[in-house]
């Protein structure tokens, strides 16, 4: 972003990569797949790179409002300085925080989740896909809480799966009733409280009931939790956990 | 002596309503112990929500069986109240079936009351079976033992008895009408209670009048008693569901409130011209407490939420933490908040209007830290509530207290927050490495 800005250029959209997308080995693949799609569609985009910092979501959900607001105002300062208007992110937590909680602190942007952004690219004909290697595959989609219930985005990811000509099978709790993967509310960063089983195992069991070939997710944290769940069930050879962006990017000859 | 029943009725009525007014006053005083919040925005949307969610029961039918049965009881409750108006007027004026001159309309009304009363009996019976025979899981959670369980059943018994009394009153009336008893002019339609005829077989007019009058009196006294039972029970939702859905959250569920008190601090920290050594102004208010450890730290809407909860347990049933055997139950969060609020209210009553520290608080005294930290903030409980209660907001406020007032977060979370502070990421990675993915293959 700094380079574009210095050259006096303004990108169409800022891609907010997020901590998982920047540092987590699995999530980095999602980042790369999405970037591939952006390039394919000739979208001029920028990333903040080393100027990006945690949105503050896990701090806020853990109860540290102070740290959250410190992070928020810092990020807002950076983005406002660059005159950012539109942001796309592959992380529902970043999406929710920037979209809903930044405006109150002076950060007003149009924020979309990458599934919404990709859907628009298809609608505008900037990327096309016919058939592809997922044709007829059984795919079940796990709703990330911060995309679904938190922001009522249920259809964009599903529309994209349908574009793959795949068979979309719903789990017994989906959409508004979608079961959490267990990572939200800063749970990702701590051990779970004592119970009968872990939330991601419960959710993986629901996913396995649909006998999927692929479990699709739209959140790097859900991806981790579901991947762990599938490994726990020793199904990692048969079932892949993939982000929607990865599905689209690897479907055709992109 | 002729007016004795009228006088007696007016006394009973005034006592019933007066006692209820006293309860409402106490209720509103307790709710106002909460912090003020501005809910004057989007009035149009608020009315719409109330109409849809409370009046229209849209979220009840998400679970079709319970939803359908509930609609029967709900419609029965509302419609049969028209009959209660007639009963009250009859009682005051000493008339019998005052609205009878409306003719066909009256017949249809009475007829539909009877059908509804019958359906309510069926619904209430099924509800009782679900609680006690089928033992639906969500009614058997640890927080549902003792009084909450009794309360649930008691409400069903009262409703059953009221409906039976209503039908008995009508059934006897119908017999008296057939026999041409004085004052019992033919009016109304009795599609249900006419089948009660065998019970009244061979009874004289005077004993029928005794049955009819007894049922009439017990029915109205029962209603007044039930009205006053509300405050002591989970059943307040029949009134509070309306304001509660009106004041419910309007912004996206994922949007958690930004604490203004913190914003003020952060702004001060970011202000290069702020004097770090400035002494607080003489008249400066006491710094705001961050988060909530007791009911007084919550907002009045959250307290209203707690009184509105009717312990249906849909929230707990959908909660991922609860489903996987953790201690957290969103319903218990609401019940605990209400029980503590009641305790605080009683404390104020006992101490001439002043709250005297009782060494207890909502945190630890009612809600444990283990429960609070088990929440994934997934909003399933908020989504599930048929009357717009937000247990998550209370959990979040209490976490804020733990972290910002007590520095009592679990170690793992402290590490995560330390990372964010130092490296701008929840993991110990250097911010300078953020773009490394772009250089990798």
Boltz contact constraints between the chains, C-beta under 6 A:
constraints:
  - contact:
      token1: [A, 19]
      token2: [B, 425]
      max_distance: 6.0
  - contact:
      token1: [A, 19]
      token2: [B, 426]
      max_distance: 6.0
  - contact:
      token1: [A, 22]
      token2: [B, 434]
      max_distance: 6.0
  - contact:
      token1: [A, 23]
      token2: [B, 427]
      max_distance: 6.0
  - contact:
      token1: [A, 23]
      token2: [B, 429]
      max_distance: 6.0
  - contact:
      token1: [A, 28]
      token2: [B, 437]
      max_distance: 6.0
  - contact:
      token1: [A, 31]
      token2: [B, 437]
      max_distance: 6.0
  - contact:
      token1: [A, 49]
      token2: [B, 434]
      max_distance: 6.0
  - contact:
      token1: [A, 49]
      token2: [B, 435]
      max_distance: 6.0
  - contact:
      token1: [A, 50]
      token2: [B, 431]
      max_distance: 6.0
  - contact:
      token1: [A, 50]
      token2: [B, 432]
      max_distance: 6.0
  - contact:
      token1: [A, 50]
      token2: [B, 434]
      max_distance: 6.0
  - contact:
      token1: [A, 52]
      token2: [B, 434]
      max_distance: 6.0
  - contact:
      token1: [A, 53]
      token2: [B, 424]
      max_distance: 6.0
  - contact:
      token1: [A, 54]
      token2: [B, 420]
      max_distance: 6.0
  - contact:
      token1: [A, 54]
      token2: [B, 424]
      max_distance: 6.0
  - contact:
      token1: [A, 54]
      token2: [B, 425]
      max_distance: 6.0
  - contact:
      token1: [A, 58]
      token2: [B, 426]
      max_distance: 6.0
  - contact:
      token1: [A, 59]
      token2: [B, 417]
      max_distance: 6.0
  - contact:
      token1: [A, 59]
      token2: [B, 420]
      max_distance: 6.0
  - contact:
      token1: [A, 61]
      token2: [B, 377]
      max_distance: 6.0
  - contact:
      token1: [A, 62]
      token2: [B, 413]
      max_distance: 6.0
  - contact:
      token1: [A, 63]
      token2: [B, 399]
      max_distance: 6.0
  - contact:
      token1: [A, 63]
      token2: [B, 400]
      max_distance: 6.0
  - contact:
      token1: [A, 63]
      token2: [B, 402]
      max_distance: 6.0
  - contact:
      token1: [A, 63]
      token2: [B, 403]
      max_distance: 6.0
  - contact:
      token1: [A, 64]
      token2: [B, 403]
      max_distance: 6.0
  - contact:
      token1: [A, 64]
      token2: [B, 417]
      max_distance: 6.0
  - contact:
      token1: [A, 65]
      token2: [B, 259]
      max_distance: 6.0
  - contact:
      token1: [A, 65]
      token2: [B, 262]
      max_distance: 6.0
  - contact:
      token1: [A, 65]
      token2: [B, 400]
      max_distance: 6.0
  - contact:
      token1: [A, 66]
      token2: [B, 262]
      max_distance: 6.0
  - contact:
      token1: [A, 67]
      token2: [B, 417]
      max_distance: 6.0
  - contact:
      token1: [A, 69]
      token2: [B, 262]
      max_distance: 6.0
  - contact:
      token1: [A, 69]
      token2: [B, 266]
      max_distance: 6.0
  - contact:
      token1: [A, 70]
      token2: [B, 266]
      max_distance: 6.0
  - contact:
      token1: [A, 73]
      token2: [B, 266]
      max_distance: 6.0
  - contact:
      token1: [A, 96]
      token2: [B, 254]
      max_distance: 6.0
  - contact:
      token1: [A, 100]
      token2: [B, 252]
      max_distance: 6.0
  - contact:
      token1: [A, 100]
      token2: [B, 254]
      max_distance: 6.0
  - contact:
      token1: [A, 100]
      token2: [B, 255]
      max_distance: 6.0
  - contact:
      token1: [A, 104]
      token2: [B, 258]
      max_distance: 6.0
  - contact:
      token1: [A, 145]
      token2: [B, 378]
      max_distance: 6.0
  - contact:
      token1: [A, 146]
      token2: [B, 254]
      max_distance: 6.0
  - contact:
      token1: [A, 149]
      token2: [B, 253]
      max_distance: 6.0
  - contact:
      token1: [A, 149]
      token2: [B, 379]
      max_distance: 6.0
  - contact:
      token1: [A, 149]
      token2: [B, 383]
      max_distance: 6.0
  - contact:
      token1: [A, 150]
      token2: [B, 253]
      max_distance: 6.0
  - contact:
      token1: [A, 150]
      token2: [B, 254]
      max_distance: 6.0
  - contact:
      token1: [A, 150]
      token2: [B, 379]
      max_distance: 6.0
  - contact:
      token1: [A, 151]
      token2: [B, 252]
      max_distance: 6.0
  - contact:
      token1: [A, 151]
      token2: [B, 254]
      max_distance: 6.0
  - contact:
      token1: [A, 176]
      token2: [B, 383]
      max_distance: 6.0
  - contact:
      token1: [A, 179]
      token2: [B, 320]
      max_distance: 6.0
  - contact:
      token1: [A, 180]
      token2: [B, 320]
      max_distance: 6.0
  - contact:
      token1: [A, 180]
      token2: [B, 376]
      max_distance: 6.0
  - contact:
      token1: [A, 180]
      token2: [B, 378]
      max_distance: 6.0
  - contact:
      token1: [A, 184]
      token2: [B, 376]
      max_distance: 6.0
  - contact:
      token1: [A, 184]
      token2: [B, 377]
      max_distance: 6.0
  - contact:
      token1: [A, 184]
      token2: [B, 378]
      max_distance: 6.0
  - contact:
      token1: [A, 185]
      token2: [B, 375]
      max_distance: 6.0
  - contact:
      token1: [A, 185]
      token2: [B, 376]
      max_distance: 6.0
  - contact:
      token1: [A, 185]
      token2: [B, 377]
      max_distance: 6.0
  - contact:
      token1: [A, 186]
      token2: [B, 413]
      max_distance: 6.0
  - contact:
      token1: [A, 187]
      token2: [B, 376]
      max_distance: 6.0
  - contact:
      token1: [A, 189]
      token2: [B, 412]
      max_distance: 6.0
  - contact:
      token1: [A, 189]
      token2: [B, 416]
      max_distance: 6.0
  - contact:
      token1: [A, 189]
      token2: [B, 426]
      max_distance: 6.0
  - contact:
      token1: [A, 190]
      token2: [B, 410]
      max_distance: 6.0
  - contact:
      token1: [A, 190]
      token2: [B, 412]
      max_distance: 6.0
  - contact:
      token1: [A, 190]
      token2: [B, 413]
      max_distance: 6.0
  - contact:
      token1: [A, 193]
      token2: [B, 326]
      max_distance: 6.0
  - contact:
      token1: [A, 193]
      token2: [B, 370]
      max_distance: 6.0
  - contact:
      token1: [A, 193]
      token2: [B, 374]
      max_distance: 6.0
  - contact:
      token1: [A, 195]
      token2: [B, 324]
      max_distance: 6.0
  - contact:
      token1: [A, 195]
      token2: [B, 325]
      max_distance: 6.0
  - contact:
      token1: [A, 195]
      token2: [B, 326]
      max_distance: 6.0
  - contact:
      token1: [A, 196]
      token2: [B, 324]
      max_distance: 6.0
  - contact:
      token1: [A, 196]
      token2: [B, 325]
      max_distance: 6.0
  - contact:
      token1: [A, 197]
      token2: [B, 324]
      max_distance: 6.0
  - contact:
      token1: [A, 199]
      token2: [B, 320]
      max_distance: 6.0
  - contact:
      token1: [A, 199]
      token2: [B, 324]
      max_distance: 6.0
  - contact:
      token1: [A, 202]
      token2: [B, 324]
      max_distance: 6.0
